[in-house]
Amino acid sequence: MASAKAIENKKAIVSEIEDKIKNSESVILFSYQGLTVSELSDLRTQLREVDAEAKVYKNTLVKRATEDLKIDLDGFYEGPNAIVFGKTLLEPIKVIAKFAKEHDKAEIRVGIINGARAELDTIKEYAAIPSREGLLTMLAGGMIQYVRDLSIGLNLYAEQLESK
């Protein structure tokens, strides 16, 4: 029988996991078996830059926390898993997706986006969205086209008026 102190510690960890899930826009569960300590350290550094963190918890505690939050992640609790908690939606997903492409041992399994389960396909779609700066650049490029067309039109009109 587990001691009362051990049970209280586990309850505290479950509560911590629940709080992290509630306060995160994106949560990614990934397999890290076979990664070296330096590779995981590199991932944690990249995640810190985008205001996210990777933690390793016992699967039973994660299962209890997700059940309390009414999030069904059955089938994803086998093997060693780590969890990425991101305060923003896209950047942590982009970091872990890029890391998984570069490291065959890291495998994204499932996610929780805004409190709901997200399958691997959904996570890959989010990872493919350009960054905010990229989107702004594309918007500016599209707007420049209209300004350029207007300036050409005005120049042609001015030349037409001069020739009369």
C-alpha positions as CSV (number, residue, x, y, z in Angstrom):
1,M,0.0,0.0,0.0
2,A,1.3,3.4,-0.9
3,S,2.1,5.8,1.9
4,A,-0.1,8.9,2.4
5,K,2.9,11.1,1.5
6,A,3.4,9.3,-1.8
7,I,-0.3,9.6,-2.7
8,E,-0.2,13.4,-1.9
9,N,2.9,13.8,-4.1
10,K,1.1,12.0,-7.0
11,K,-2.0,14.2,-6.5
12,A,0.2,17.3,-6.6
13,I,1.8,16.1,-9.8
14,V,-1.6,15.3,-11.4
15,S,-2.8,18.8,-10.4
16,E,0.3,20.3,-11.9
17,I,-0.3,18.5,-15.2
18,E,-3.9,19.6,-15.2
19,D,-2.9,23.3,-14.6
20,K,-0.3,23.1,-17.4
21,I,-2.8,21.7,-19.9
22,K,-5.4,24.3,-19.0
23,N,-2.9,27.2,-19.3
24,S,-1.4,26.0,-22.6
25,E,-2.8,26.6,-26.1
26,S,-0.9,23.7,-27.5
27,V,0.1,20.5,-25.8
28,I,2.0,17.8,-27.7
29,L,2.7,14.3,-26.5
30,F,5.7,12.8,-28.2
31,S,7.9,9.7,-27.9
32,Y,11.5,10.4,-27.0
33,Q,12.9,6.9,-26.6
34,G,16.3,6.7,-28.1
35,L,17.1,10.4,-28.0
36,T,20.3,11.4,-26.2
37,V,20.4,13.7,-23.3
38,S,22.1,16.4,-25.4
39,E,19.3,16.1,-28.0
40,L,16.6,16.5,-25.4
41,S,18.6,19.5,-23.9
42,D,18.7,21.1,-27.4
43,L,15.0,20.6,-27.8
44,R,14.3,22.2,-24.4
45,T,16.5,25.2,-25.3
46,Q,14.6,25.7,-28.6
47,L,11.3,25.4,-26.8
48,R,12.3,28.0,-24.1
49,E,12.9,30.5,-26.9
50,V,9.2,30.2,-27.9
51,D,7.9,30.3,-24.3
52,A,7.2,26.5,-24.1
53,E,8.6,23.6,-22.1
54,A,9.0,19.8,-22.4
55,K,8.4,17.7,-19.4
56,V,8.5,14.0,-18.7
57,Y,5.8,12.5,-16.4
58,K,4.7,9.0,-15.6
59,N,2.0,7.9,-18.1
60,T,-0.4,6.9,-15.3
61,L,-0.3,10.4,-13.9
62,V,-0.8,12.0,-17.3
63,K,-3.7,9.6,-17.9
64,R,-5.3,10.6,-14.6
65,A,-4.9,14.3,-15.4
66,T,-6.4,14.0,-18.9
67,E,-9.3,11.9,-17.6
68,D,-10.0,14.6,-15.0
69,L,-10.1,17.1,-17.8
70,K,-12.3,14.9,-20.0
71,I,-9.7,14.6,-22.8
72,D,-9.5,11.1,-24.3
73,L,-5.9,10.1,-25.1
74,D,-6.4,6.3,-24.8
75,G,-3.9,4.4,-26.8
76,F,-1.1,7.0,-26.4
77,Y,0.1,6.1,-22.9
78,E,2.4,3.2,-23.9
79,G,6.1,3.7,-23.8
80,P,8.2,6.7,-22.7
81,N,6.4,9.9,-23.5
82,A,7.3,13.6,-23.0
83,I,4.9,16.5,-23.2
84,V,5.4,19.9,-24.7
85,F,3.4,22.6,-23.1
86,G,3.2,25.8,-25.2
87,K,1.7,29.1,-24.2
88,T,1.2,30.0,-27.8
89,L,-0.4,27.9,-30.5
90,L,1.9,27.7,-33.5
91,E,5.5,28.2,-32.4
92,P,5.9,25.2,-30.1
93,I,4.2,22.9,-32.7
94,K,6.6,24.2,-35.3
95,V,9.6,23.6,-33.0
96,I,8.6,20.0,-32.1
97,A,7.7,19.2,-35.7
98,K,11.0,20.4,-37.0
99,F,12.8,18.5,-34.3
100,A,10.9,15.3,-35.1
101,K,11.9,15.7,-38.8
102,E,15.6,16.1,-37.9
103,H,15.6,13.2,-35.3
104,D,14.0,9.9,-36.3
105,K,13.7,8.8,-32.7
106,A,11.3,11.6,-31.8
107,E,7.8,10.8,-32.8
108,I,4.8,13.1,-32.3
109,R,1.9,11.0,-31.1
110,V,-1.0,13.2,-30.3
111,G,-1.8,16.8,-29.2
112,I,-4.2,18.9,-27.2
113,I,-5.0,22.2,-28.9
114,N,-7.2,24.6,-27.0
115,G,-8.4,21.9,-24.7
116,A,-9.4,19.4,-27.4
117,R,-7.6,16.3,-28.7
118,A,-5.8,16.9,-32.0
119,E,-4.7,14.1,-34.2
120,L,-1.3,13.9,-35.9
121,D,-2.7,15.2,-39.3
122,T,-4.0,18.4,-37.5
123,I,-0.7,19.0,-35.8
124,K,1.1,18.6,-39.2
125,E,-1.3,21.2,-40.7
126,Y,-0.5,23.6,-37.9
127,A,3.2,23.0,-38.3
128,A,3.0,23.9,-42.1
129,I,1.5,27.3,-41.4
130,P,4.1,30.0,-42.0
131,S,5.3,32.1,-39.1
132,R,3.7,35.4,-38.3
133,E,6.5,37.3,-39.9
134,G,6.2,35.1,-43.0
135,L,2.5,35.7,-43.2
136,L,3.0,39.5,-42.9
137,T,5.6,39.3,-45.6
138,M,3.2,37.5,-47.9
139,L,0.5,40.1,-47.1
140,A,2.9,43.0,-47.9
141,G,4.0,41.3,-51.1
142,G,0.4,41.0,-52.2
143,M,-0.4,44.6,-51.4
144,I,2.7,45.8,-53.2
145,Q,1.4,44.4,-56.4
146,Y,-1.6,46.7,-56.3
147,V,0.5,49.7,-55.5
148,R,2.8,48.8,-58.4
149,D,-0.1,48.4,-60.8
150,L,-1.6,51.7,-59.7
151,S,1.7,53.5,-60.2
152,I,2.1,52.0,-63.7
153,G,-1.5,53.1,-64.5
154,L,-0.9,56.6,-63.3
155,N,2.4,56.9,-65.2
156,L,0.7,55.7,-68.4
157,Y,-2.1,58.3,-67.8
158,A,0.4,61.1,-67.2
159,E,2.2,60.1,-70.5
160,Q,-1.1,60.2,-72.3
161,L,-1.9,63.6,-71.0
162,E,1.6,64.9,-72.0
163,S,1.2,63.6,-75.6
164,K,-2.0,65.6,-76.2
